[in-house]
Amino acid sequence: MELPAEFLAQMQELLGTEYDAYLESFQAVREYGLRVNTLKLTPEEFTQISPFALESIPWIGNGYFYSGADRPGKHPYYFGGLYYLQEPSAMTPANRLPIEPGDKVLDLCAAPGGKSTELAAKLQGEGVLVSNDISNSRAKALLKNLELFGVQNAVIMSESPHKMAGPFTEYFDKILIDAPCSGEGMFRKEPSVIKSWVQNGTAFYEKLQREIVTYALQMLKPGGMLVYSTCTFNPGEDEGTVMYMLEQCPELKILPIEGYEGFCPGRPDVVEGGREDLKNCVRIFPHKMRGEGHFVALLQKGEPAERWYSTGKQKQTNQYTKEIESLEAFTDFMKDVSLDLDRGRIIRRGDHLMYVPDGVPELKGLRILRSGLLLGEYKKNRFEPSQALAMALRADAYAHSICLPVEDERVIRYLKGETLEVEDLTDHPLKGWQLVCAGQYPLGWAKGTGTSLKNKYLAGWRWQ
């Protein structure tokens, strides 16, 4: 791997006597990580059922190293949304943003969803998560990952920050900006990033970052917290952009981040006029930790403000409630579902039935891929439950669940879209919608036809 001379000079100046150790880290074996989805199970529960040899990531409570010889992306538990595959250092920004259930949270540059899925898990179904990525194709991957995780309270958007700033002015309690960057911290893991670095340089990203953070600060409530992160070492993109935020918003302050022995402090000395509290930022170097390069800053906009949360159920005055209750096939299906839903937030949009988050402002004119949980489709007096609803359930939350042992070959056949014979699992004919599970964890729907299951697994999600 040939590293650009300009980059090497920057790193030598930044690291001093540690420069040689950094270069030696390029010879080390890359680390692989997975993060447990705490919406579905605890880390302890996952380690009891995990087929992989795991080692705890010491600075991430629900994160684990796994061997590159394992293939967790080809295991049924992955299709059940039990974990997300994520580089260990990249788990840090969402982990260190102090989310509380009930918060209104924004992940502004969210695709493909590694950080959004963790923010959603920390919300535990309360409050709202707005996950945005300006790229529509990347936002579709973001939507899939949030649905795979069983998230009910997310709004997935593909919009520019300046268009979002109006309707979301001072709306969010917490914001995460994992900013587009020159990617220097990924050179070891993904050498192809070097080509982009040579083509674009770092000034291109500094300008883009500063535009993004300007609008993000407009959307942050007084007293709210913001994490700014990159996967680069470049001072202009790291401490430089933090300094820019402090200049634009004088009430901002840099908060200390929960430490770990491998974390390095931010560097006031690498930017002009660098403030001493830049040391509260965290730099992650691959020669100091088992992960790639990262930068993380936690900021607060003024003093903590008293927050008001909507904790009660909405009154049943929603204009859609009577229409929803008249949809007999849907109401009959939901009698078999144990899911605590506020009926006043179930709405119909065309053929789709949606469970929408509470307290979202009017977003007309913005590009929205999904607002809340897609329950299913209602056509010609028939209801067809969605893949997203299946992922939001547990086996015991639906009256007609078929739980296959995870090692049963029929699990993979189901994920490939095949019809299954399950006469050994039931003593009565199967009729209607069945929730197919790997162990106790849902994978998707099938239609019972006596002793067979007609596969209804979402075609775009199938095992390849």
C-alpha positions as CSV (number, residue, x, y, z in Angstrom):
1,M,0.0,0.0,0.0
2,E,1.5,3.4,-1.1
3,L,0.4,6.2,1.2
4,P,0.5,9.8,-0.2
5,A,3.6,11.8,0.9
6,E,1.4,14.7,2.0
7,F,-0.6,12.5,4.3
8,L,2.6,10.9,5.8
9,A,4.1,14.3,6.5
10,Q,0.8,15.3,8.3
11,M,0.9,12.1,10.4
12,Q,4.5,12.6,11.3
13,E,3.8,16.1,12.5
14,L,0.7,14.9,14.4
15,L,2.2,11.8,16.1
16,G,5.9,12.7,16.6
17,T,7.6,9.8,18.3
18,E,4.6,7.6,17.8
19,Y,4.8,7.9,14.0
20,D,6.7,4.6,13.5
21,A,4.3,2.7,15.7
22,Y,1.4,4.1,13.5
23,L,3.1,2.9,10.3
24,E,3.7,-0.6,11.9
25,S,-0.1,-0.8,12.6
26,F,-0.7,-1.2,8.8
27,Q,0.8,-4.7,9.2
28,A,-1.6,-5.8,11.9
29,V,-4.6,-7.9,11.2
30,R,-7.8,-5.8,10.9
31,E,-10.4,-6.2,13.7
32,Y,-14.0,-7.3,13.1
33,G,-16.8,-6.2,15.4
34,L,-20.5,-6.8,16.0
35,R,-22.9,-4.9,18.2
36,V,-25.8,-6.5,19.9
37,N,-29.3,-5.1,19.2
38,T,-30.5,-4.4,22.7
39,L,-34.1,-3.8,21.4
40,K,-34.3,-7.6,21.0
41,L,-32.0,-9.1,23.7
42,T,-29.3,-8.2,26.2
43,P,-25.6,-8.8,25.5
44,E,-25.6,-11.5,28.1
45,E,-28.5,-13.3,26.4
46,F,-26.7,-13.1,23.0
47,T,-23.4,-14.5,24.3
48,Q,-25.4,-17.5,25.6
49,I,-26.7,-18.3,22.1
50,S,-23.9,-17.0,20.0
51,P,-22.3,-19.6,17.6
52,F,-19.2,-17.4,17.3
53,A,-16.1,-17.0,19.5
54,L,-16.6,-13.5,20.9
55,E,-14.4,-11.1,22.9
56,S,-15.8,-8.1,24.6
57,I,-14.9,-4.7,23.1
58,P,-13.8,-3.0,26.4
59,W,-15.1,0.5,25.6
60,I,-18.5,-0.7,24.1
61,G,-20.8,-2.5,26.5
62,N,-22.8,-4.3,23.8
63,G,-19.9,-4.7,21.3
64,Y,-17.7,-7.8,20.6
65,F,-14.7,-8.7,18.5
66,Y,-15.2,-11.7,16.3
67,S,-12.8,-13.7,14.2
68,G,-12.5,-12.9,10.5
69,A,-12.9,-16.7,9.9
70,D,-16.5,-16.5,11.1
71,R,-19.2,-15.3,8.8
72,P,-21.9,-13.7,11.1
73,G,-23.5,-12.0,8.1
74,K,-24.5,-15.5,6.8
75,H,-26.1,-16.6,10.0
76,P,-29.9,-16.7,10.7
77,Y,-29.4,-14.5,13.7
78,Y,-28.2,-11.7,11.4
79,F,-31.4,-12.0,9.4
80,G,-33.3,-11.9,12.7
81,G,-31.7,-8.5,13.5
82,L,-29.9,-9.6,16.6
83,Y,-26.7,-7.7,15.8
84,Y,-25.1,-5.2,13.5
85,L,-21.7,-5.8,11.9
86,Q,-19.6,-2.7,12.6
87,E,-15.9,-1.7,12.8
88,P,-15.1,-1.4,16.6
89,S,-14.0,2.2,16.6
90,A,-17.0,3.3,14.6
91,M,-19.2,2.1,17.5
92,T,-17.9,4.9,19.7
93,P,-19.9,8.0,18.5
94,A,-23.4,6.6,19.0
95,N,-22.2,4.9,22.2
96,R,-21.0,8.1,23.7
97,L,-24.1,10.2,22.9
98,P,-26.2,10.0,26.1
99,I,-29.6,9.1,24.8
100,E,-32.6,8.7,27.1
101,P,-35.9,7.0,26.2
102,G,-38.2,9.8,25.1
103,D,-35.6,11.9,23.5
104,K,-36.0,13.4,20.0
105,V,-32.8,12.3,18.2
106,L,-31.3,13.1,14.8
107,D,-28.8,11.1,12.9
108,L,-28.0,13.5,10.1
109,C,-25.6,11.5,7.9
110,A,-27.0,8.2,8.8
111,A,-26.5,5.6,6.0
112,P,-26.1,2.7,6.1
113,G,-27.4,2.7,9.7
114,G,-24.6,1.5,12.0
115,K,-25.1,4.5,14.3
116,S,-28.8,4.9,13.8
117,T,-29.5,1.3,14.9
118,E,-27.7,1.9,18.1
119,L,-29.4,5.3,18.8
120,A,-32.8,3.5,18.2
121,A,-31.9,0.8,20.6
122,K,-31.0,3.3,23.3
123,L,-34.4,5.0,22.8
124,Q,-36.1,1.7,23.6
125,G,-39.1,2.6,21.4
126,E,-39.8,5.9,23.1
127,G,-39.4,9.3,21.6
128,V,-38.5,9.7,17.9
129,L,-35.4,9.0,15.8
130,V,-35.0,11.0,12.6
131,S,-32.4,9.2,10.4
132,N,-31.4,11.1,7.3
133,D,-29.0,10.6,4.4
134,I,-28.9,12.9,1.4
135,S,-28.3,9.9,-0.9
136,N,-31.5,8.2,-1.8
137,S,-29.9,4.9,-2.6
138,R,-28.0,4.9,0.7
139,A,-31.1,5.9,2.5
140,K,-32.8,2.7,1.2
141,A,-30.1,0.6,2.9
142,L,-30.6,2.7,6.1
143,L,-34.3,1.9,6.0
144,K,-33.7,-1.8,5.6
145,N,-31.3,-1.9,8.6
146,L,-33.7,0.0,10.9
147,E,-36.5,-2.3,9.9
148,L,-34.2,-5.4,10.4
149,F,-33.6,-4.1,14.0
150,G,-37.3,-3.9,14.7
151,V,-37.4,-0.1,15.1
152,Q,-40.9,1.4,15.5
153,N,-40.3,5.1,16.1
154,A,-38.0,6.2,13.2
155,V,-38.5,8.7,10.4
156,I,-36.2,7.9,7.5
157,M,-35.5,10.8,5.2
158,S,-33.3,11.6,2.2
159,E,-33.0,15.3,2.4
160,S,-30.4,18.1,2.5
161,P,-29.8,19.6,6.0
162,H,-30.8,23.1,4.9
163,K,-34.3,21.9,3.9
164,M,-34.6,20.1,7.3
165,A,-33.6,23.0,9.4
166,G,-36.9,24.9,9.0
167,P,-39.4,22.4,10.2
168,F,-36.9,21.0,12.8
169,T,-35.7,24.3,14.2
170,E,-34.6,23.7,17.9
171,Y,-36.5,20.4,17.8
172,F,-33.9,17.8,18.7
173,D,-32.6,16.9,22.2
174,K,-29.6,14.9,20.7
175,I,-27.9,15.0,17.3
176,L,-25.3,12.8,15.8
177,I,-23.2,14.0,12.9
178,D,-20.9,11.3,11.5
179,A,-19.7,13.7,8.9
180,P,-18.5,13.0,5.4
181,C,-14.7,13.2,5.6
182,S,-11.4,12.4,3.8
183,G,-11.4,8.9,5.5
184,E,-7.7,8.9,6.6
185,G,-8.7,6.6,9.5
186,M,-9.9,4.0,7.0
187,F,-6.7,3.8,4.9
188,R,-5.7,0.6,6.6
189,K,-9.1,-1.1,6.4
190,E,-10.0,0.2,2.9
191,P,-7.0,1.2,0.8
192,S,-9.4,2.3,-2.0
193,V,-10.2,5.4,0.1
194,I,-6.8,6.7,-0.7
195,K,-7.8,7.4,-4.3
196,S,-10.7,9.6,-3.1
197,W,-8.3,11.4,-0.8
198,V,-6.0,12.2,-3.6
199,Q,-8.8,13.4,-5.9
200,N,-10.8,15.5,-3.4
201,G,-8.2,16.6,-0.8
202,T,-9.3,17.7,2.7
203,A,-10.5,21.2,1.9
204,F,-13.5,19.8,0.0
205,Y,-14.7,18.0,3.2
206,E,-14.0,20.9,5.5
207,K,-16.4,23.1,3.5
208,L,-19.0,20.4,3.4
209,Q,-18.7,19.6,7.1
210,R,-19.1,23.3,8.1
211,E,-22.2,23.6,6.0
212,I,-23.7,20.5,7.6
213,V,-22.9,21.5,11.2
214,T,-24.4,25.0,10.7
215,Y,-27.8,23.6,9.9
216,A,-27.5,20.9,12.6
217,L,-26.9,23.6,15.3
218,Q,-30.1,25.3,14.2
219,M,-32.0,22.0,14.8
220,L,-30.5,21.4,18.3
221,K,-32.6,22.5,21.3
222,P,-31.1,24.8,23.9
223,G,-29.4,22.5,26.4
224,G,-29.3,19.7,23.8
225,M,-26.2,17.6,23.0
226,L,-24.4,16.9,19.8
227,V,-21.8,14.4,18.8
228,Y,-19.6,15.3,15.9
229,S,-17.4,12.5,14.5
230,T,-15.2,11.6,11.6
231,C,-13.1,8.7,10.5
232,T,-10.1,11.0,9.6
233,F,-7.0,12.3,11.4
234,N,-7.0,15.6,9.6
235,P,-6.9,18.5,12.1
236,G,-8.9,20.8,9.8
237,E,-11.8,18.3,9.6
238,D,-11.6,17.4,13.3
239,E,-10.6,20.1,15.8
240,G,-10.9,22.7,13.0
241,T,-14.6,22.0,12.4
242,V,-15.3,21.9,16.2
243,M,-13.7,25.3,16.5
244,Y,-15.9,26.5,13.6
245,M,-19.0,25.3,15.6
246,L,-17.8,27.1,18.7
247,E,-17.4,30.3,16.7
248,Q,-20.9,30.0,15.1
249,C,-22.6,29.1,18.3
250,P,-20.8,30.8,21.3
251,E,-23.1,29.0,23.9
252,L,-21.6,25.7,22.8
253,K,-19.3,23.9,25.2
254,I,-17.2,20.8,24.7
255,L,-18.0,18.1,27.2
256,P,-15.7,15.4,28.5
257,I,-16.3,11.9,27.0
258,E,-16.4,8.7,29.0
259,G,-12.8,7.5,28.8
260,Y,-10.9,4.4,27.8
261,E,-7.2,3.8,28.2
262,G,-6.6,3.8,24.5
263,F,-8.3,7.1,23.8
264,C,-6.1,10.0,23.0
265,P,-7.2,13.6,23.8
266,G,-8.0,16.2,21.1
267,R,-5.2,18.5,20.1
268,P,-5.6,22.3,20.6
269,D,-2.1,22.7,19.2
270,V,-3.0,21.6,15.7
271,V,-5.4,24.4,14.8
272,E,-5.0,28.1,15.0
273,G,-6.3,29.5,18.2
274,G,-7.2,26.1,19.5
275,R,-9.0,26.2,22.9
276,E,-7.8,24.1,25.8
277,D,-11.1,22.3,26.1
278,L,-10.5,20.7,22.7
279,K,-8.6,18.1,24.8
280,N,-12.1,16.8,25.8
281,C,-12.4,15.4,22.3
282,V,-11.3,11.9,21.6
283,R,-8.8,10.7,18.9
284,I,-8.6,7.0,18.2
285,F,-5.4,5.7,16.5
286,P,-4.9,2.1,15.3
287,H,-1.6,1.8,17.0
288,K,-3.2,2.6,20.4
289,M,-6.4,0.6,20.1
290,R,-7.9,-2.4,18.4
291,G,-9.8,-0.4,15.8
292,E,-9.4,2.0,12.9
293,G,-9.0,5.8,13.2
294,H,-11.7,8.0,14.5
295,F,-12.4,11.4,16.0
296,V,-15.3,12.1,18.4
297,A,-16.4,15.4,20.1
298,L,-19.4,15.8,22.4
299,L,-20.9,19.3,22.7
300,Q,-23.8,20.9,24.6
301,K,-25.7,24.0,23.5
302,G,-25.8,26.1,26.6
303,E,-27.1,24.9,29.9
304,P,-29.2,21.8,30.3
305,A,-32.9,22.8,29.8
306,E,-36.0,21.2,31.4
307,R,-37.5,18.9,28.8
308,W,-41.1,17.9,28.3
309,Y,-42.0,14.5,27.0
310,S,-45.4,13.3,25.9
311,T,-45.8,10.3,28.2
312,G,-49.5,9.5,27.9
313,K,-51.5,7.9,25.1
314,Q,-53.0,10.3,22.7
315,K,-56.7,10.9,23.1
316,Q,-58.8,8.9,20.7
317,T,-59.7,11.9,18.6
318,N,-57.4,11.0,15.7
319,Q,-59.2,11.5,12.4
320,Y,-58.1,8.1,11.2
321,T,-59.2,6.0,14.3
322,K,-62.8,5.2,13.1
323,E,-61.6,4.3,9.6
324,I,-58.9,2.0,11.0
325,E,-61.4,0.3,13.3
326,S,-63.7,-0.4,10.3
327,L,-60.9,-2.4,8.6
328,E,-62.1,-5.8,9.8
329,A,-59.3,-7.9,8.3
330,F,-56.7,-5.7,10.0
331,T,-58.5,-5.5,13.4
332,D,-59.0,-9.3,13.3
333,F,-55.3,-9.8,12.6
334,M,-54.2,-7.5,15.4
335,K,-56.2,-9.5,18.0
336,D,-53.4,-12.1,17.7
337,V,-50.6,-9.5,18.2
338,S,-49.3,-8.5,21.6
339,L,-47.8,-5.2,20.8
340,D,-48.5,-2.0,22.8
341,L,-49.7,0.4,20.2
342,D,-51.5,3.7,20.6
343,R,-54.4,3.2,18.3
344,G,-54.7,6.9,17.7
345,R,-51.3,6.8,15.9
346,I,-52.3,4.1,13.4
347,I,-53.1,5.8,10.1
348,R,-53.8,4.8,6.5
349,R,-51.8,6.2,3.6
350,G,-53.2,4.7,0.4
351,D,-53.0,0.9,0.9
352,H,-50.4,1.2,3.7
353,L,-51.2,1.1,7.4
354,M,-48.6,3.0,9.4
355,Y,-47.9,3.4,13.1
356,V,-46.5,6.9,13.2
357,P,-44.2,8.4,15.9
358,D,-45.6,10.9,18.4
359,G,-44.8,14.7,18.0
360,V,-43.3,14.8,14.6
361,P,-43.8,18.3,12.9
362,E,-45.3,18.8,9.5
363,L,-42.8,17.6,6.9
364,K,-44.7,18.2,3.7
365,G,-42.4,18.7,0.7
366,L,-39.5,16.8,2.2
367,R,-38.3,13.4,0.9
368,I,-39.5,10.8,3.4
369,L,-38.9,7.1,2.9
370,R,-40.8,6.0,6.0
371,S,-42.4,7.6,9.0
372,G,-42.9,5.1,11.8
373,L,-43.6,1.4,11.6
374,L,-45.2,0.0,8.4
375,L,-47.8,-2.5,9.7
376,G,-48.8,-3.8,6.4
377,E,-51.0,-3.4,3.3
378,Y,-54.8,-3.3,3.2
379,K,-56.2,-4.2,-0.3
380,K,-59.6,-5.5,-1.3
381,N,-60.6,-6.1,2.3
382,R,-57.5,-8.2,2.9
383,F,-54.6,-7.3,5.2
384,E,-51.1,-8.4,4.5
385,P,-48.6,-7.8,7.4
386,S,-45.3,-6.3,6.6
387,Q,-41.7,-7.5,7.0
388,A,-41.1,-4.6,9.3
389,L,-43.9,-5.7,11.6
390,A,-42.5,-9.2,11.8
391,M,-39.1,-7.8,12.9
392,A,-40.8,-5.6,15.5
393,L,-42.3,-8.7,17.2
394,R,-41.0,-11.5,19.4
395,A,-42.2,-15.1,18.9
396,D,-44.4,-14.9,22.0
397,A,-46.0,-11.6,20.8
398,Y,-47.9,-13.4,18.0
399,A,-50.4,-16.2,18.5
400,H,-49.3,-18.2,15.5
401,S,-45.5,-18.5,15.6
402,I,-43.5,-21.3,14.1
403,C,-40.2,-21.6,15.9
404,L,-37.6,-23.6,14.1
405,P,-34.4,-24.6,15.8
406,V,-31.8,-22.2,14.5
407,E,-29.7,-25.1,13.1
408,D,-32.7,-26.6,11.3
409,E,-32.0,-26.6,7.5
410,R,-35.5,-25.2,6.9
411,V,-34.4,-21.9,8.4
412,I,-32.0,-21.3,5.5
413,R,-34.6,-22.6,3.0
414,Y,-37.1,-20.1,4.4
415,L,-34.6,-17.3,4.0
416,K,-34.1,-18.4,0.4
417,G,-37.9,-18.0,-0.3
418,E,-38.8,-21.7,-0.4
419,T,-42.0,-23.4,0.7
420,L,-41.6,-25.4,4.0
421,E,-43.1,-28.6,5.2
422,V,-43.7,-28.4,9.0
423,E,-46.0,-31.3,9.9
424,D,-43.5,-32.3,12.7
425,L,-44.0,-28.9,14.4
426,T,-47.8,-28.8,14.7
427,D,-50.6,-31.1,15.6
428,H,-53.3,-29.2,13.8
429,P,-53.7,-27.8,10.2
430,L,-52.0,-24.4,9.8
431,K,-54.1,-21.6,8.4
432,G,-53.6,-17.9,7.9
433,W,-50.5,-15.9,8.7
434,Q,-47.7,-17.6,10.5
435,L,-44.6,-15.9,12.0
436,V,-41.5,-17.9,11.1
437,C,-38.8,-17.7,13.7
438,A,-35.2,-18.9,14.2
439,G,-35.3,-20.0,17.8
440,Q,-37.4,-17.3,19.5
441,Y,-36.5,-14.6,17.0
442,P,-38.8,-13.7,14.1
443,L,-37.5,-13.8,10.5
444,G,-40.7,-13.0,8.6
445,W,-44.2,-14.2,7.5
446,A,-45.6,-17.3,5.8
447,K,-49.1,-18.4,4.9
448,G,-50.3,-21.7,6.4
449,T,-51.8,-24.3,3.9
450,G,-52.4,-27.3,6.1
451,T,-48.9,-28.8,6.9
452,S,-47.0,-26.4,4.6
453,L,-45.9,-22.8,4.8
454,K,-46.2,-20.7,1.7
455,N,-43.2,-18.4,1.9
456,K,-43.9,-14.7,2.2
457,Y,-40.3,-13.6,3.1
458,L,-39.6,-10.2,1.6
459,A,-37.9,-10.9,-1.8
460,G,-35.3,-8.1,-1.5
461,W,-34.1,-9.5,1.8
462,R,-33.6,-13.1,0.8
463,W,-30.4,-15.2,1.4
464,Q,-28.1,-14.8,-1.6
